[in-house]
Amino acid sequence: DGNTLEFDSTQTNNILTRTKDTLYHQLIDTTSAMYQTDLCVYLIFLVFDLVSVAMICWGLIILDDLSHDFKNPIDATRTLNKIFLPEYCIEFSLFLLSVITFRWVILLINLPLILYLLYRYTSRVPNNSRELHDSTTILNHYTLRRLNIEHWIKITFHLVMFLVYAIGSLIYFILFLTEE
């Protein structure tokens, strides 16, 4: 009878085995690429965080020089105003990268800092200038103390986040190596 199809069980098993092997290798390749992408994202976080730490340390040194009269207020505010915009851009880049890569925990951890930086930028004096610090008020004891505390809090936050990013990089590096 020509209308019935006969299946060979060994042929069917061979097809299923090849399909299973192909799907397994595709899954391994996809997982390996995913770990590699995650590793790259965490390394970018790590580098950006190190640059932020360097800028904040530079700001702390300038504030310390200003408080000990090693630097005049005009030069100090000029330097502080030069570094605040790149620092803010790096912070917002980290925030956007965590949104794009769906790192919700990192996003939530960075959210208070981002909101504070937005508040600081929108409440600068005078509001229409591109400068964050004013040379006439920076020698005020309250202003200088607040800026020092702000910089120490930011550097502590960034050092903790550096550890988080380093551990994340290490985990994804190990996962990447074990998949291959």
Residue frames as a rotation matrix with the C-alpha (Angstrom) as fourth column:
ASP 1
0.588 0.809 0.000 0.00
0.809 -0.588 0.000 0.00
0.000 0.000 -1.000 0.00
GLY 2
-0.264 -0.759 0.596 1.62
0.781 -0.531 -0.329 3.28
0.566 0.378 0.733 -1.16
ASN 3
0.337 0.497 0.800 -0.44
0.014 -0.852 0.524 5.58
0.941 -0.165 -0.294 1.12
THR 4
0.976 0.001 -0.217 1.08
0.216 0.096 0.972 4.50
0.022 -0.995 0.093 4.43
LEU 5
0.383 -0.883 0.269 4.34
-0.586 -0.458 -0.668 5.92
0.714 0.098 -0.693 5.66
GLU 6
0.775 -0.241 -0.585 6.76
0.525 0.761 0.381 3.70
0.353 -0.602 0.716 7.48
PHE 7
0.667 -0.554 0.499 9.14
-0.652 -0.758 0.030 5.25
0.361 -0.345 -0.866 9.97
ASP 8
0.231 -0.709 -0.666 12.45
0.419 0.691 -0.589 3.80
0.878 -0.143 0.457 10.83
SER 9
0.940 0.202 -0.275 13.00
0.325 -0.281 0.903 4.22
0.105 -0.938 -0.330 14.57
THR 10
0.122 -0.963 -0.241 16.78
0.870 -0.013 0.492 4.56
-0.477 -0.269 0.837 14.25
GLN 11
-0.420 -0.222 0.880 16.38
0.740 -0.645 0.190 7.28
0.525 0.731 0.435 11.64
THR 12
0.570 0.706 0.421 13.93
0.240 -0.633 0.736 9.14
0.786 -0.319 -0.530 13.89
ASN 13
0.790 -0.337 -0.512 16.29
0.550 0.018 0.835 8.79
-0.272 -0.941 0.200 16.87
ASN 14
-0.260 -0.933 0.250 19.19
0.954 -0.207 0.217 10.14
-0.151 0.295 0.944 14.78
ILE 15
-0.143 0.298 0.944 17.15
0.475 -0.816 0.330 13.18
0.868 0.496 -0.025 13.73
LEU 16
0.858 0.513 0.025 16.06
0.196 -0.372 0.907 13.84
0.475 -0.774 -0.420 17.33
THR 17
0.478 -0.765 -0.432 19.63
0.780 0.143 0.610 13.45
-0.405 -0.628 0.665 18.60
ARG 18
-0.454 -0.647 0.613 21.00
0.859 -0.501 0.108 15.87
0.237 0.575 0.783 15.98
THR 19
0.205 0.626 0.753 18.23
0.267 -0.776 0.572 18.38
0.942 0.084 -0.326 16.76
LYS 20
0.927 0.128 -0.352 18.88
0.362 -0.066 0.930 18.08
0.095 -0.990 -0.108 20.50
ASP 21
0.077 -0.982 -0.170 22.65
0.928 0.008 0.372 18.52
-0.364 -0.186 0.912 20.01
THR 22
-0.387 -0.169 0.907 22.10
0.678 -0.718 0.155 21.54
0.625 0.675 0.392 17.75
LEU 23
0.583 0.680 0.445 19.75
0.134 -0.621 0.772 23.17
0.801 -0.390 -0.454 20.28
TYR 24
0.767 -0.364 -0.528 22.17
0.608 0.152 0.779 22.43
-0.204 -0.919 0.338 23.12
HIS 25
-0.285 -0.943 0.173 25.09
0.948 -0.252 0.193 24.06
-0.139 0.219 0.966 21.26
GLN 26
-0.153 0.316 0.936 22.94
0.410 -0.842 0.351 27.07
0.899 0.437 -0.001 20.38
LEU 27
0.868 0.492 -0.064 21.97
0.225 -0.277 0.934 27.40
0.442 -0.826 -0.351 24.04
ILE 28
0.392 -0.814 -0.429 25.61
0.827 0.107 0.552 27.17
-0.403 -0.571 0.715 25.13
ASP 29
-0.474 -0.575 0.667 26.64
0.825 -0.555 0.108 29.77
0.308 0.601 0.737 22.54
THR 30
0.237 0.660 0.713 23.81
0.225 -0.751 0.620 32.09
0.945 0.014 -0.327 23.64
THR 31
0.914 0.084 -0.398 24.67
0.400 -0.017 0.916 31.65
0.070 -0.996 -0.049 27.33
SER 32
0.011 -0.993 -0.120 28.34
0.955 -0.025 0.296 32.29
-0.297 -0.118 0.948 26.65
ALA 33
-0.430 -0.107 0.896 27.52
0.591 -0.784 0.190 35.45
0.682 0.611 0.401 24.70
MET 34
0.633 0.728 0.265 25.20
0.205 -0.487 0.849 36.58
0.747 -0.483 -0.457 27.49
TYR 35
0.702 -0.448 -0.554 27.93
0.651 0.086 0.754 36.13
-0.290 -0.890 0.352 30.11
GLN 36
-0.354 -0.866 0.352 30.39
0.935 -0.325 0.141 37.95
-0.008 0.379 0.925 27.89
THR 37
-0.069 0.433 0.899 27.98
0.358 -0.830 0.428 40.87
0.931 0.351 -0.097 27.49
ASP 38
0.893 0.429 -0.137 27.32
0.250 -0.219 0.943 41.00
0.374 -0.876 -0.303 31.24
LEU 39
0.280 -0.884 -0.374 31.06
0.895 0.099 0.436 40.95
-0.349 -0.456 0.819 31.89
CYS 40
-0.493 -0.450 0.745 31.57
0.748 -0.656 0.099 43.88
0.444 0.606 0.660 29.51
VAL 41
0.382 0.714 0.587 28.76
0.193 -0.683 0.705 45.86
0.904 -0.156 -0.398 31.15
TYR 42
0.907 -0.050 -0.417 30.22
0.418 0.000 0.909 45.35
-0.045 -0.999 0.021 34.62
LEU 43
-0.104 -0.995 -0.001 33.69
0.969 -0.101 0.226 46.31
-0.224 0.022 0.974 33.38
ILE 44
-0.282 0.101 0.954 32.23
0.467 -0.854 0.229 49.54
0.838 0.510 0.193 31.95
PHE 45
0.810 0.582 0.076 30.55
0.165 -0.350 0.922 50.18
0.563 -0.734 -0.379 35.30
LEU 46
0.581 -0.657 -0.480 33.89
0.765 0.241 0.597 49.55
-0.276 -0.714 0.643 37.00
VAL 47
-0.422 -0.779 0.464 35.84
0.889 -0.457 0.041 51.96
0.180 0.429 0.885 34.78
PHE 48
0.024 0.508 0.861 33.22
0.226 -0.842 0.491 54.72
0.974 0.183 -0.134 35.04
ASP 49
0.908 0.326 -0.264 33.14
0.298 -0.058 0.953 54.29
0.295 -0.944 -0.150 38.81
LEU 50
0.158 -0.933 -0.322 36.93
0.949 0.053 0.312 54.61
-0.274 -0.355 0.894 39.04
VAL 51
-0.502 -0.287 0.816 36.82
0.608 -0.788 0.097 57.82
0.615 0.545 0.570 37.02
SER 52
0.493 0.750 0.441 34.10
0.102 -0.553 0.827 59.14
0.864 -0.363 -0.348 39.36
VAL 53
0.764 -0.283 -0.580 36.22
0.637 0.185 0.748 58.29
-0.104 -0.941 0.322 42.40
ALA 54
-0.303 -0.940 0.153 39.18
0.953 -0.299 0.049 60.12
0.000 0.161 0.987 40.88
MET 55
-0.280 0.258 0.925 37.10
0.311 -0.887 0.342 63.24
0.908 0.384 0.168 40.19
ILE 56
0.791 0.611 0.024 35.60
0.146 -0.228 0.963 63.23
0.594 -0.758 -0.269 43.67
CYS 57
0.429 -0.731 -0.530 39.06
0.872 0.183 0.454 62.82
-0.235 -0.657 0.717 45.23
TRP 58
-0.514 -0.582 0.629 40.27
0.749 -0.663 -0.001 65.76
0.418 0.471 0.777 43.15
GLY 59
0.196 0.688 0.699 37.34
0.068 -0.721 0.690 67.79
0.978 -0.087 -0.188 44.47
LEU 60
0.876 0.092 -0.474 38.20
0.457 0.161 0.875 66.78
0.157 -0.983 0.099 48.05
ILE 61
-0.096 -0.983 -0.154 41.80
0.989 -0.112 0.098 67.89
-0.113 -0.143 0.983 47.57
ILE 62
-0.455 -0.014 0.891 40.65
0.413 -0.889 0.197 71.25
0.789 0.457 0.410 46.20
LEU 63
0.601 0.751 0.273 38.24
0.045 -0.373 0.927 71.73
0.798 -0.545 -0.258 49.11
ASP 64
0.655 -0.449 -0.608 40.98
0.747 0.264 0.610 70.83
-0.113 -0.854 0.509 51.59
ASP 65
-0.455 -0.834 0.312 43.38
0.872 -0.489 -0.035 73.28
0.181 0.256 0.950 49.95
LEU 66
-0.138 0.506 0.851 40.67
0.163 -0.836 0.524 75.93
0.977 0.211 0.033 50.10
SER 67
0.835 0.525 -0.166 39.92
0.222 -0.046 0.974 75.32
0.503 -0.850 -0.155 53.78
HIS 68
0.461 -0.748 -0.477 43.63
0.777 0.082 0.624 75.61
-0.428 -0.658 0.619 54.66
ASP 69
0.789 -0.027 -0.613 44.12
-0.162 -0.973 -0.165 78.76
-0.592 0.230 -0.772 52.52
PHE 70
-0.288 -0.882 0.373 46.44
0.273 0.298 0.915 77.06
-0.918 0.366 0.155 50.03
LYS 71
-0.655 0.185 0.732 44.17
0.744 -0.013 0.669 78.04
0.134 0.983 -0.129 47.17
ASN 72
-0.892 0.392 -0.225 42.16
-0.312 -0.894 -0.323 81.17
-0.327 -0.218 0.919 46.56
PRO 73
-0.214 0.910 0.354 38.37
0.030 0.369 -0.929 80.85
-0.976 -0.188 -0.106 46.18
ILE 74
0.384 0.366 -0.848 38.29
-0.775 -0.371 -0.512 81.97
-0.502 0.853 0.141 42.55
ASP 75
-0.443 -0.626 -0.642 40.77
-0.856 0.508 0.095 79.31
0.267 0.591 -0.761 41.39
ALA 76
-0.891 0.123 0.438 39.11
-0.138 0.844 -0.519 76.67
-0.433 -0.522 -0.734 43.56
THR 77
0.075 0.996 0.055 35.62
-0.146 0.065 -0.987 77.34
-0.986 0.066 0.150 42.23
ARG 78
0.204 -0.074 -0.976 36.93
-0.965 -0.184 -0.188 77.51
-0.165 0.980 -0.109 38.67
THR 79
-0.770 -0.557 -0.312 38.46
-0.594 0.804 0.032 74.04
0.233 0.210 -0.950 39.07
LEU 80
-0.716 0.569 0.405 35.43
0.030 0.604 -0.796 72.64
-0.698 -0.558 -0.449 40.91
ASN 81
0.260 0.859 -0.441 33.13
-0.472 -0.285 -0.834 73.97
-0.843 0.424 0.332 38.19
LYS 82
-0.152 -0.387 -0.910 35.28
-0.983 0.158 0.097 72.31
0.106 0.908 -0.404 35.53
ILE 83
-0.928 -0.320 -0.190 34.97
-0.305 0.947 -0.104 68.86
0.213 -0.039 -0.976 37.10
PHE 84
-0.530 0.761 0.374 31.34
-0.332 0.220 -0.917 68.82
-0.780 -0.610 0.136 38.19
LEU 85
0.279 0.696 -0.662 29.86
-0.899 -0.052 -0.434 68.53
-0.336 0.716 0.612 34.68
PRO 86
-0.269 -0.394 -0.879 31.98
-0.678 0.726 -0.118 65.50
0.684 0.564 -0.462 33.63
GLU 87
-0.975 -0.068 0.214 31.25
-0.211 0.597 -0.774 63.90
-0.075 -0.799 -0.596 37.00
TYR 88
-0.205 0.976 0.071 27.51
-0.527 -0.049 -0.848 64.39
-0.824 -0.211 0.525 36.53
CYS 89
0.214 0.238 -0.947 27.71
-0.968 0.185 -0.173 63.09
0.134 0.954 0.270 32.94
ILE 90
-0.712 -0.514 -0.479 29.44
-0.429 0.858 -0.283 59.94
0.556 0.004 -0.831 34.15
GLU 91
-0.818 0.463 0.341 26.80
-0.201 0.326 -0.924 59.43
-0.539 -0.824 -0.173 36.85
PHE 92
0.160 0.936 -0.314 23.98
-0.708 -0.113 -0.697 59.83
-0.687 0.334 0.645 34.34
SER 93
-0.083 -0.271 -0.959 25.77
-0.889 0.455 -0.051 57.53
0.450 0.848 -0.279 31.89
LEU 94
-0.969 -0.248 -0.005 25.96
-0.209 0.827 -0.522 54.85
0.134 -0.504 -0.853 34.57
PHE 95
-0.445 0.882 0.156 22.28
-0.322 0.005 -0.947 55.37
-0.836 -0.472 0.282 35.27
LEU 96
0.299 0.557 -0.775 21.32
-0.914 -0.065 -0.399 55.11
-0.273 0.828 0.490 31.60
LEU 97
-0.465 -0.541 -0.701 23.52
-0.698 0.711 -0.086 52.05
0.545 0.449 -0.708 31.11
SER 98
-0.950 0.166 0.266 21.79
-0.088 0.675 -0.733 50.33
-0.301 -0.719 -0.626 34.02
VAL 99
0.011 0.986 -0.168 18.40
-0.545 -0.135 -0.827 51.17
-0.838 0.100 0.536 32.43
ILE 100
0.175 0.018 -0.984 19.45
-0.978 0.122 -0.172 49.93
0.117 0.992 0.039 28.98
THR 101
-0.574 -0.516 -0.636 20.92
-0.460 0.846 -0.271 46.68
0.678 0.137 -0.722 30.34
PHE 102
0.412 0.895 -0.172 18.03
-0.287 0.306 0.908 46.06
0.865 -0.325 0.383 32.76
ARG 103
-0.532 -0.599 -0.598 20.17
0.510 0.337 -0.791 46.16
0.676 -0.726 0.127 35.90
TRP 104
0.340 0.847 0.409 17.27
0.155 -0.480 0.864 47.11
0.928 -0.230 -0.295 38.16
VAL 105
0.666 -0.139 -0.733 19.06
0.746 0.137 0.652 46.59
0.010 -0.981 0.195 41.48
ILE 106
-0.458 -0.886 -0.074 21.95
0.873 -0.464 0.153 48.81
-0.170 0.006 0.985 40.42
LEU 107
-0.402 0.416 0.816 19.45
0.359 -0.748 0.558 51.33
0.842 0.517 0.152 39.08
LEU 108
0.679 0.731 -0.076 17.62
0.316 -0.198 0.928 51.45
0.663 -0.654 -0.365 42.42
ILE 109
0.335 -0.646 -0.686 20.89
0.902 0.011 0.431 51.76
-0.271 -0.763 0.587 44.34
ASN 110
-0.691 -0.681 0.243 22.04
0.722 -0.638 0.267 54.66
-0.027 0.360 0.933 42.11
LEU 111
0.052 0.826 0.561 18.65
0.749 -0.404 0.526 56.40
0.661 0.393 -0.639 42.04
PRO 112
0.732 0.243 -0.637 19.07
0.639 -0.571 0.516 58.45
-0.238 -0.784 -0.573 45.27
LEU 113
-0.252 -0.896 -0.365 22.42
0.536 -0.443 0.718 59.78
-0.805 -0.015 0.593 44.07
ILE 114
-0.663 0.059 0.746 20.98
0.713 -0.252 0.654 60.68
0.227 0.966 0.125 40.67
LEU 115
0.431 0.893 0.129 18.03
0.761 -0.436 0.480 62.47
0.485 -0.109 -0.868 42.28
TYR 116
0.514 -0.323 -0.795 20.37
0.574 -0.558 0.599 64.38
-0.637 -0.764 -0.102 44.59
LEU 117
-0.599 -0.794 0.100 22.58
0.578 -0.343 0.740 65.41
-0.554 0.501 0.665 41.67
LEU 118
-0.292 0.601 0.744 19.52
0.773 -0.311 0.553 66.60
0.564 0.737 -0.373 39.75
TYR 119
0.724 0.555 -0.409 18.45
0.687 -0.528 0.500 68.59
0.061 -0.644 -0.763 42.81
ARG 120
0.102 -0.784 -0.612 21.93
0.548 -0.470 0.692 70.11
-0.830 -0.406 0.382 43.16
TYR 121
-0.738 -0.419 0.528 22.08
0.658 -0.278 0.700 71.03
-0.146 0.864 0.481 39.49
THR 122
-0.048 0.808 0.587 18.62
0.725 -0.376 0.577 72.59
0.687 0.453 -0.568 39.38
SER 123
0.858 0.396 -0.326 19.12
0.506 -0.550 0.664 74.54
0.084 -0.735 -0.673 42.63
ARG 124
-0.182 -0.982 -0.046 22.52
0.983 -0.183 0.003 76.03
-0.012 -0.045 0.999 41.78
VAL 125
0.717 0.344 -0.606 23.08
0.424 -0.906 -0.012 79.74
-0.553 -0.248 -0.795 42.35
PRO 126
-0.321 0.845 -0.428 22.57
-0.713 -0.513 -0.477 81.62
-0.623 0.152 0.767 40.11
ASN 127
0.145 0.520 0.842 20.19
0.027 0.849 -0.528 79.28
-0.989 0.099 0.109 38.36
ASN 128
0.939 0.291 -0.183 20.85
-0.152 -0.126 -0.980 80.55
-0.309 0.948 -0.074 34.84
SER 129
0.200 -0.939 -0.281 24.62
-0.978 -0.209 0.001 79.90
-0.060 0.275 -0.960 34.88
ARG 130
0.579 -0.091 -0.810 26.49
-0.262 0.920 -0.291 76.69
0.772 0.381 0.509 34.07
GLU 131
-0.521 -0.842 0.138 28.45
-0.350 0.063 -0.935 76.92
0.778 -0.536 -0.327 37.31
LEU 132
0.295 0.588 -0.753 27.61
0.462 0.602 0.651 74.85
0.837 -0.540 -0.094 40.36
HIS 133
0.163 -0.353 -0.921 29.87
0.973 -0.098 0.209 76.62
-0.164 -0.931 0.327 42.85
ASP 134
0.792 0.156 0.590 30.08
0.268 -0.958 -0.107 80.34
0.549 0.243 -0.800 43.56
SER 135
-0.162 -0.979 -0.120 33.42
0.625 -0.008 -0.781 81.89
0.764 -0.202 0.613 44.52
THR 136
-0.361 0.050 0.931 31.78
-0.459 -0.879 -0.130 84.47
0.812 -0.474 0.341 46.79
THR 137
0.481 0.650 0.588 30.04
-0.838 0.145 0.525 81.91
0.256 -0.746 0.615 49.01
ILE 138
0.540 -0.243 -0.806 32.41
0.021 0.961 -0.275 78.93
0.842 0.132 0.524 48.94
LEU 139
-0.580 -0.815 0.021 34.48
0.033 -0.050 -0.998 80.22
0.814 -0.578 0.056 51.88
ASN 140
0.132 0.711 0.691 31.38
-0.880 -0.237 0.411 80.29
0.456 -0.662 0.594 54.05
HIS 141
-0.689 -0.481 0.542 31.99
-0.705 0.619 -0.347 77.74
-0.169 -0.621 -0.765 56.82
TYR 142
0.068 0.818 0.572 28.60
-0.403 0.547 -0.734 76.10
-0.913 -0.180 0.367 56.30
THR 143
0.780 0.227 -0.583 29.06
-0.617 0.122 -0.778 75.82
-0.106 0.966 0.235 52.52
LEU 144
-0.124 -0.926 -0.358 32.58
-0.871 0.274 -0.407 74.43
0.475 0.261 -0.840 52.79
ARG 145
-0.639 -0.055 0.767 31.53
-0.591 0.673 -0.444 71.91
-0.492 -0.737 -0.463 55.45
ARG 146
0.413 0.882 0.227 28.49
-0.426 0.407 -0.808 70.82
-0.805 0.237 0.544 53.38
LEU 147
0.620 -0.241 -0.746 30.64
-0.743 0.123 -0.657 70.34
0.251 0.963 -0.103 50.28
ASN 148
-0.524 -0.846 0.099 33.18
-0.821 0.471 -0.323 68.28
0.226 -0.251 -0.941 52.23
ILE 149
-0.385 0.470 0.794 30.46
-0.422 0.675 -0.605 66.05
-0.821 -0.568 -0.062 53.68
GLU 150
0.676 0.669 -0.309 28.86
-0.545 0.171 -0.821 65.72
-0.496 0.723 0.481 50.24
HIS 151
0.241 -0.672 -0.700 32.16
-0.847 0.206 -0.490 64.64
0.474 0.711 -0.519 48.68
TRP 152
-0.724 -0.520 0.453 32.90
-0.683 0.629 -0.370 62.14
-0.093 -0.578 -0.811 51.47
ILE 153
0.040 0.821 0.570 29.45
-0.389 0.538 -0.747 60.60
-0.920 -0.192 0.341 51.13
LYS 154
0.765 0.245 -0.596 29.85
-0.634 0.117 -0.765 60.35
-0.118 0.962 0.244 47.36
ILE 155
-0.161 -0.893 -0.420 33.29
-0.867 0.331 -0.372 58.77
0.471 0.305 -0.828 47.62
THR 156
-0.634 0.019 0.773 32.04
-0.540 0.704 -0.461 56.24
-0.553 -0.710 -0.437 50.18
PHE 157
0.465 0.877 0.121 29.11
-0.422 0.340 -0.840 55.38
-0.778 0.339 0.528 47.91
HIS 158
0.637 -0.237 -0.734 31.39
-0.740 0.080 -0.668 54.97
0.217 0.968 -0.125 44.90
LEU 159
-0.527 -0.846 0.086 33.87
-0.831 0.491 -0.263 52.78
0.180 -0.210 -0.961 46.77
VAL 160
-0.312 0.519 0.796 31.02
-0.348 0.717 -0.604 50.49
-0.884 -0.466 -0.043 47.86
MET 161
0.756 0.620 -0.211 29.71
-0.391 0.168 -0.905 50.42
-0.526 0.766 0.370 44.30
PHE 162
0.076 -0.817 -0.572 33.25
-0.962 0.092 -0.259 49.68
0.264 0.570 -0.778 43.08
LEU 163
-0.732 -0.310 0.606 33.19
-0.536 0.812 -0.232 46.54
-0.420 -0.495 -0.761 45.21
VAL 164
0.210 0.897 0.389 29.76
-0.200 0.428 -0.881 45.62
-0.957 0.107 0.269 43.83
TYR 165
0.751 0.053 -0.659 30.93
-0.651 -0.109 -0.751 46.10
-0.111 0.993 -0.048 40.25
ALA 166
-0.308 -0.936 -0.171 34.19
-0.936 0.330 -0.119 44.22
0.168 0.124 -0.978 40.90
ILE 167
-0.558 0.183 0.809 32.31
-0.311 0.858 -0.409 41.27
-0.769 -0.480 -0.422 42.41
GLY 168
0.579 0.815 -0.010 29.85
-0.255 0.169 -0.952 41.31
-0.775 0.554 0.305 39.50
SER 169
0.429 -0.516 -0.741 32.72
-0.890 -0.101 -0.445 41.36
0.155 0.851 -0.503 37.01
LEU 170
-0.627 -0.718 0.302 34.42
-0.769 0.632 -0.095 38.48
-0.123 -0.292 -0.948 38.81
ILE 171
-0.156 0.660 0.735 31.23
-0.199 0.707 -0.678 36.40
-0.967 -0.252 0.021 38.88
TYR 172
0.817 0.523 -0.242 30.53
-0.313 0.052 -0.948 36.89
-0.483 0.851 0.206 35.19
PHE 173
0.085 -0.865 -0.494 34.18
-0.981 0.014 -0.193 36.28
0.174 0.501 -0.848 34.33
ILE 174
-0.697 -0.301 0.651 34.07
-0.507 0.849 -0.150 32.94
-0.507 -0.435 -0.744 36.15
LEU 175
0.235 0.869 0.436 30.74
-0.067 0.462 -0.885 32.03
-0.970 0.178 0.167 34.53
PHE 176
0.702 -0.034 -0.712 32.13
-0.693 -0.265 -0.670 32.97
-0.166 0.964 -0.209 31.13
LEU 177
-0.320 -0.929 -0.186 35.22
-0.942 0.333 -0.042 30.82
0.100 0.162 -0.982 31.63
THR 178
-0.605 0.113 0.788 33.27
-0.304 0.882 -0.360 27.80
-0.736 -0.457 -0.500 32.87
GLU 179
0.514 0.857 -0.022 30.88
-0.307 0.160 -0.938 27.90
-0.801 0.489 0.346 29.90
GLU 180
0.565 -0.348 -0.748 33.65
-0.804 -0.030 -0.594 27.53
0.184 0.937 -0.297 27.35
